[in-house]
């Protein structure tokens, strides 16, 4: 994959799943690589956009597929990056095992991030410990300082089982329906690491 790339999202695009039946996976994304979930080590991505409408978003996307039953009902995913919420850019993490959940925190340098003058870097890293394995999602700030955004444990349960595959991508979405304008983002420094064996 090229080191720097741009793409855009039309209005009314999103990745979101909420009971009892809302299940949307229409946001465009660009895949870096895919492999067995158990081989994943880390992924880092930097990105910038001009966020203007509620829920405008860009960042990294991890899609967990079970090739034996890969349907919209069995697909699991994680997205992390920036999402505009109540007129402010937020560090955002959305995780979907059975249904999606969402957490937000203030983004440093909010005005610069919102207007696309400052890029944001997100890292997703596997952590193996004495009590098990999880994914940690970090915001990587100036000087490489990592601030934890979320620990996610379920990917190394069922989604790391036999046949499950992990696809790592850059994604962008504009859920707003009342506009014809597209949201464009630039991405760079996309690095994904997998175990060799």
C-alpha positions as CSV (number, residue, x, y, z in Angstrom):
1,X,0.0,0.0,0.0
2,X,1.3,3.5,-0.8
3,X,2.6,5.4,2.1
4,X,0.2,8.4,1.7
5,X,-3.3,8.1,0.2
6,X,-6.6,9.9,0.2
7,X,-10.2,8.8,-0.3
8,X,-13.6,10.1,0.6
9,X,-17.0,9.0,1.8
10,X,-20.5,10.0,0.6
11,X,-23.2,11.2,2.9
12,X,-25.3,8.5,4.6
13,X,-22.3,6.2,5.1
14,X,-21.5,4.5,8.4
15,X,-20.4,1.5,10.4
16,X,-22.7,0.9,13.3
17,X,-24.8,-1.9,14.8
18,X,-27.5,-1.2,17.4
19,X,-30.4,-3.4,18.7
20,X,-32.9,-4.5,17.8
21,X,-32.0,-4.6,14.1
22,X,-29.9,-1.6,12.9
23,X,-26.8,-3.0,11.1
24,X,-25.0,-0.6,8.8
25,X,-21.6,-1.3,7.1
26,X,-21.5,1.2,4.2
27,X,-18.4,3.3,4.9
28,X,-15.6,3.0,2.4
29,X,-12.3,1.6,3.5
30,X,-8.9,0.7,2.1
31,X,-7.4,-2.6,3.3
32,X,-3.7,-2.7,4.3
33,X,-3.5,-6.5,4.9
34,X,-5.3,-9.5,6.3
35,X,-4.2,-12.6,8.1
36,X,-5.3,-15.1,10.8
37,X,-6.5,-13.1,13.9
38,X,-4.0,-15.0,16.1
39,X,-1.1,-13.7,14.1
40,X,-1.9,-10.0,14.7
41,X,0.7,-8.0,16.6
42,X,0.0,-4.2,15.9
43,X,-1.3,-1.6,13.5
44,X,-0.6,2.1,13.4
45,X,-2.2,4.8,11.2
46,X,-2.1,8.6,10.9
47,X,-4.9,10.5,9.3
48,X,-6.4,14.0,8.9
49,X,-9.7,15.4,7.7
50,X,-11.9,18.5,8.0
51,X,-14.7,17.4,10.3
52,X,-17.8,19.6,9.9
53,X,-20.9,17.4,10.4
54,X,-22.2,15.4,13.4
55,X,-20.5,12.0,13.4
56,X,-18.0,12.7,10.6
57,X,-15.3,10.1,11.3
58,X,-11.9,8.7,10.1
59,X,-9.5,6.2,11.4
60,X,-8.5,2.6,11.6
61,X,-10.8,-0.3,11.1
62,X,-10.3,-4.0,12.1
63,X,-12.8,-6.4,10.6
64,X,-13.0,-10.0,12.0
65,X,-14.3,-12.5,9.4
66,X,-15.3,-16.1,9.8
67,X,-14.9,-17.4,6.2
68,X,-17.2,-20.4,7.0
69,X,-20.1,-18.1,7.8
70,X,-19.1,-14.6,6.8
71,X,-22.3,-12.7,6.8
72,X,-23.4,-9.3,8.2
73,X,-24.7,-11.1,11.2
74,X,-21.5,-12.8,12.2
75,X,-19.0,-10.0,11.2
76,X,-17.2,-8.4,14.2
77,X,-15.3,-5.2,14.0
78,X,-13.4,-2.4,15.8
79,X,-13.0,1.2,14.6
80,X,-10.9,3.8,16.3
81,X,-10.0,7.4,15.4
82,X,-11.7,10.7,15.4
83,X,-15.5,11.3,15.4
84,X,-17.1,14.7,15.5
85,X,-19.7,14.7,18.3
86,X,-21.5,17.8,19.6
87,X,-19.3,20.1,17.4
88,X,-16.0,18.8,18.8
89,X,-13.6,16.1,17.5
90,X,-13.4,13.2,19.9
91,X,-11.0,10.3,20.2
92,X,-13.5,7.5,19.4
93,X,-13.5,3.8,19.8
94,X,-16.4,1.6,18.6
95,X,-16.3,-2.1,19.2
96,X,-18.8,-4.6,17.8
97,X,-18.9,-8.2,19.0
98,X,-22.7,-8.9,19.0
99,X,-23.7,-5.3,19.1
100,X,-21.7,-2.1,18.9
101,X,-20.6,0.1,21.8
102,X,-19.0,3.5,21.7
103,X,-16.6,5.5,23.9
104,X,-15.3,9.0,23.4
105,X,-12.7,11.3,25.0
106,X,-11.6,14.9,24.2
107,X,-9.1,15.1,21.3
108,X,-5.9,17.1,22.1
109,X,-5.4,20.2,19.9
110,X,-9.1,20.0,19.0
111,X,-9.4,23.1,16.8
112,X,-6.4,22.0,14.7
113,X,-7.7,18.4,14.4
114,X,-11.2,19.5,13.5
115,X,-10.0,21.7,10.7
116,X,-7.5,19.1,9.3
117,X,-4.4,21.1,10.2
118,X,-3.2,18.4,12.6
119,X,-3.2,14.7,11.9
120,X,-4.0,12.1,14.5
121,X,-2.2,8.8,15.1
122,X,-3.9,5.7,16.5
123,X,-2.2,2.4,17.4
124,X,-3.8,-1.0,18.1
125,X,-1.5,-3.4,19.9
126,X,-1.7,-7.0,21.0
127,X,-0.9,-7.5,24.7
128,X,-0.1,-11.0,26.1
129,X,-0.1,-11.3,29.8
130,X,-0.2,-14.0,32.5
131,X,-4.0,-13.7,32.6
132,X,-4.7,-13.7,28.8
133,X,-4.5,-11.7,25.6
134,X,-6.2,-8.5,24.6
135,X,-5.9,-5.5,22.2
136,X,-5.0,-2.1,23.5
137,X,-6.0,1.0,21.5
138,X,-3.9,4.1,21.9
139,X,-3.8,7.7,20.8
140,X,-0.2,8.4,19.9
141,X,0.6,12.0,20.7
142,X,3.5,14.3,20.1
143,X,6.8,12.7,20.8
144,X,5.3,9.3,20.4
145,X,3.6,9.3,23.9
146,X,0.8,6.8,23.9
147,X,-2.4,7.4,25.8
148,X,-4.7,4.4,26.3
149,X,-8.1,4.7,24.8
150,X,-9.5,1.2,25.4
151,X,-8.7,-2.4,26.2
152,X,-10.7,-4.9,24.1
153,X,-10.6,-8.6,25.1
154,X,-13.1,-10.4,22.9
155,X,-11.0,-10.5,19.7
156,X,-8.9,-13.3,21.2
157,X,-11.9,-15.4,22.2
158,X,-14.1,-16.6,19.4
159,X,-12.7,-14.2,16.8
160,X,-9.2,-15.8,17.2
161,X,-10.6,-19.3,16.7
162,X,-10.0,-21.6,13.8
163,X,-10.7,-20.0,10.4
164,X,-11.2,-16.5,11.7
165,X,-9.4,-13.8,9.7
166,X,-8.6,-10.2,10.6
167,X,-8.6,-7.5,7.9
168,X,-6.9,-4.2,8.9
169,X,-8.0,-1.1,7.0
170,X,-8.3,2.7,6.9
171,X,-11.9,4.0,6.9
172,X,-13.9,7.1,6.6
173,X,-17.6,7.8,7.0
174,X,-20.2,10.6,6.9
175,X,-23.4,9.4,8.5
176,X,-25.2,12.7,8.0
177,X,-28.1,12.3,5.5
178,X,-28.9,16.0,4.8
179,X,-25.9,16.9,2.7
180,X,-24.5,16.2,-0.7
181,X,-20.9,17.0,0.3
182,X,-18.4,14.2,0.7
183,X,-15.9,13.9,3.6
184,X,-12.3,13.4,2.4
185,X,-9.4,12.3,4.6
186,X,-5.7,11.8,4.0
187,X,-3.9,8.8,5.5
188,X,-0.2,8.0,6.0
189,X,2.3,6.0,8.1
190,X,0.0,2.9,7.9
191,X,2.0,0.0,9.4
192,X,0.6,-3.4,10.3
193,X,2.7,-6.2,11.9
194,X,1.9,-9.9,12.0
195,X,3.6,-12.9,13.5
196,X,5.8,-14.8,11.0
197,X,4.5,-18.2,11.9
